[in-house]
Amino acid sequence: MAFVYAEAVRGLQHQQGVVESLNRRAGNLIFATAFASSLLGGRALLDGIGPWDWLALTLLFLIGLLVAIMVWPYYNYTFRFDPEKLLQDFVDQHPSATMDEMHRALALRIKSDMASNWRIIQRLRVALQPALFLWLLDLLAWLFAITRI
């Protein structure tokens, strides 16, 4: 049971790392979009707004919406246990739970928490992928606007 519990904890820690990685990527995307848009957009808009400029601005807006989804503060992640609840469930009972019973119950709770967390992680992933694609299109739109193709 100790091994199963340890593996469950390891899986939950990995999941927390995935969330942190997605948050870092969202931050990088914000920086890259702001940098590219200020550099290229400033140059492209010097001679007025054409169709490529409008497309680039629309893509910039869509990227902003997707980034907002990614950086939205989700408070219903579960990566740890409430100590008071642990005491109530395992120690304050008569008789107290054995280590095997605790490990089993906590491993099952971790599995449930991971499933709940995964729904939020999927939203982040689903927002990140098109945002990256739109960012590439935005770069092209700004470049086409600059060259007036």
KATAVEN-V126724 format. One record per pair of residues at least 6 apart in sequence whose C-alpha atoms are under 6 Angstrom apart, sorted by the first residue. I is the first residue (numbers start at 1). J is the second residue. Records with the same first field share a line. If there is no record, write none. Layout:
# KATAVEN-V126724
I = J + J
This chain:
# KATAVEN-V126724
1 = 100 + 103
5 = 103 + 107
8 = 107
40 = 142
44 = 145 + 146
52 = 141 + 145
53 = 145
56 = 138 + 141 + 142
59 = 138
63 = 131
66 = 127
70 = 124
77 = 117
78 = 113
90 = 96 + 97
